[in-house]
Structure formats: C-alpha cells, structure tokens
Amino acid sequence: MGGHLTLTLLLLSLPLLVNGIRFQEYLYFQVLSPGDIRYILVPVWCQWYCPVPNQRYDQIHLVPADPPEACGELHNGAFIQGQMALVERGGCSFLSKTRVIQENGGRAVIIADNASDNDSVYVEMIQDNTGRTADIPALFLLGRDGFMIQRSLETHGLPWAIISIPVNVSSIPTFELKQPPWTFW
C-alpha cells in the first residue's frame, strides 16, 4: 500500500500546462448527461505515445466504441468523428486503440479499465514498442467509472454521454462538487 501511495503522491506532484492553465497529471471531467451520473470523474493522461490534452471541450459527446475494445474496424465510426470515444481496455495495445479512434476522426479517447470493480488503481498506458505515435490525447479511466457510464447509457437507451473536459475543480465550491459515490477521492 505504501508504494501505491508514494506513486500517487509522485503523480500528483507532476504539473501539466493546458491552454496556459496548470493542471496536475490527473484531469477532471464532468458528465453532464445522463443526469443520474452527473459526476466529476478523474482520468489520467497518457504520457508516452500521444500529445498532452491542450484543448477544453464543453459539452462534447463521449461515444462508446462498437466494438468496445476498438482493436479494429468500428461499427459506429461515423458517430465518433469529431467527438471523444469511450473504449474498453483489452484485446490490443492502448496505442492501437488510440490510433483506431484517431483514424475514425475522434478528437480524443478515454480508455476505461476492463475490470468493472476497479475503483482505485490507475494503469500506466505504456508504449507498445512499435515506434508508432498518436496525434490525439488518450486518457485512462477507472473501470468502475467506465462501467457506470456504460450502464447509465444502456438504462436510458442513449448512444453517448455528454461531458465537459477538463474541469477546473478548484473553481467549484465544495458543496457543489459531485463526486461519484462509488469512488474514494
């Protein structure tokens, strides 16, 4: 446990500059719709093969990839064009997933852990040793957060969530900061 805490503290101490605003390695995004998961979620950004997120997206669609692992041709690539994609970990490298989303015109990809009960362990999105890179940002999301987004979309029969990313949580009053009840911050 001490090693995980040390790594977390180290990661939190690394600054990131986005549009002149300093962020930590953790970026925050808010789900705006569906309303039952209108929470602030915390992904981490890929450092090795893709660019740093450098743009703010207000009310952008977060479209679940079909198939979820996004390791090849997408059935819903037209819906991902100009939007962000939600992808599930597994089946191929993080970089391969990112490139599939990029090739379908996605602006960024959020890769959720495939362990739906994971509510605390972030995975480092490492390079796959192919020498390739990506031109869009990639972020890693806890499995429980990805699962809850997917479950809500299925419950409401919606093809995508609407999110804003990044969100400056320091400007939100504590009583308005809606953290998901399933995740410890």
N, C-alpha and C positions, 0 to 999 in steps of 0.2 A: 504494500500500500504506500509506503514512504517513497518508493521510486516513481509511482504514478503521480503522487502529489508534487514531487520535485519536478517532473516533466511538465505537469500542468502549470506550475508557477513559472517555469522557464518559458513556456509557450506564451503565457500571459504577459511576459515582460518584453516580447519582441514587437516593436511598433511597425505599423504599416501606414503608408501615406496614400490616401484615396481622395482625389479631387481637392487637395490641399487640406484635408481633414485627417488627423492622425487617428488610426484605428489600431486595435490590437490584432493579433492573428485571428482571434475569434471575431467573426462578423455576425451581426444580428439581423434577422429579417422577421417581418410580421406577416402572418397570414391574415388577409382581410376578408376572404370568403373561401369556404363556407364559414358562417358565423360561429358554429359550435367549436371550431378550432382556431378562433381568433386570438392567437397567442404569439409571443415573441419567441423565436427559435434560434438556436445557436449552431451554425455550421462552422467548420474550419476550412480555410482555402488551401488549395494545392500549391506547393512551392516549387516543385521540381520540373514540371513539363508544360506549364501553362502560364499565361500572364496574370498579373495581380488584378483583381477586380478594380476597375478605375471609373466606374460609372454608377450612378444611382438610378434604380428602376422603381418608379412609382406605379403601382397597380399593373404589374406585368403578369401574364399568365404563367403558371407553373404547371406544365403539361406532363403527366406521367407517360413515359415512353411505352410503346407497344411494339415488340415485347419488352417487359420491364428491365431486362438486363442490358438492352441496347448494344448487343455484340455484333449485329449485322443489320440487314435491311429493316427499316421501321415501317409498320403499317400505318402510323399516324404522323409521318414526317411533315406533311403539309401543315399540321396544327402546331408543330414545334418551330416552324420558320418564324423568326423574329421574336420568339418567346424564350423562356427558360424551360429546361426539361428536368423532370424528376426521374432518376434512374436507380435501379437496384444493384447493389454490389453483387459480384459473382459472375462466372462464365467467361470473362475476359479481363484484360487489364483496365485500370482506371483510365489510362491514356486512350486505349481503343474505344471505350465508351464515349470519352470526351470528343474524339475525332468523329465518331458516328453522329453525335449531336451537331457538331460543327458542320459536317457535310450536309446536314438537313436544315441548315440555316439558323440553328439555335444560337442565342446570344450568350448563354452560359448553361452549365449543367450542375445540378445538385445530385450527388450520388449518396443514397441512403444505405446504411448498413443493412445486410440481408438478415441479420439477427433481430427480429422484431421486438425482442425483450431487452435489447441493448439500450440503456438509458444513461450511460455514463462513460463509455470507453470510445474515444476517437481513434480512428485508424489513419496512419500516415499514408497518403496517396503517393506511392513511390513511382519512380521511372520504371518502364518495362524493358530497359536495355536495348531498345530497337533504334535509338537515336532520333526518333520522331519527337515532335513537339505539337502543341495545340495553340490555336490563336484565340480561344475563348477561355474564360475563367472556369474552373471546376472547384466545387466545394464538397465537403464530406459532412453528412448529416447523421445523427444518431438513428439507429434502427427503429426505436420506439417512435420518434418524431415522424419518420417516413411512413411507418405503419399507420399512425393516427391520421396523417393527411390522406393516405390511400383509402382508409376505412371510411372517413367522412365523405370523400368524393363518391365512393360506391353507395353509401347510405342515401345520399342526396341525388344520385344519378347525374353527377356533374362530370364533364370531361376534363376540367382543370380547376386548380385553385387560383386565387388572385393574391399576389404578395407584393410587398414593397421591400427592397433590399438595396443597400444596407440601411438599418435604422439606428440612429444615434440614441442609445438607451439612456445616456446621461442627461438628455433633454426631456425625458419623460418623468413626470412625478411618480414617486414610488407607488402611491396608491393606484395609479393608472397602469402600471407595468404588469401586464397579464402574462405571467409565466405559466407554462403548461403544468397541470397538477401531477403529471406522471414523471417529471424531470426535476432533479435537485440541482439548483444553481449554486 
